[in-house]
């Protein structure tokens, strides 16, 4: 196995970030369609990819530190500028990763808004079915029967 370099980690991070973007877009489609079953599988995939990204980022930071650069995102810019023969590839990958990270953040924000909208819709539907107060005209009584139907007083013949 070759020595861990920021470039090696960067290649893997960009690949995983591209995959994560696809998963976030798929998640958005499931949220719009309210497909709960699909969301479960997508959430599992998304969590695994985020974990991989976190590990690779930490690996890249360690490689930066070993190479004499700050072990953080700011150190990556300095490393890319000084990376010699790999400068072109490193620059393209680093810029792509930053762009994709911004795109993923925005997709995640929108997906969060969609989740909140679904939750509010569900809460509203549940609230409509719950008794509001003891004297209120509720849709359903404790036995599950509608309470809004008029009660029959029987037939009076006159």
Secondary structure, 3 states (H helix, E strand, C coil): CCCCCHHHHHHHHHHHHHHHHHHHHHHHHHHHHCCHHHHHHHHHHHHHHHHHHHHHHHHHHHHHHHCCCCCCHHHHHHHHHCCHHHHHHHHHHHHHHHHHHHHHHHHHHHHHHHHHHHHHHHHHHHHHHCCCCCCCCCCECCCCCECCCCCCCCCCCC
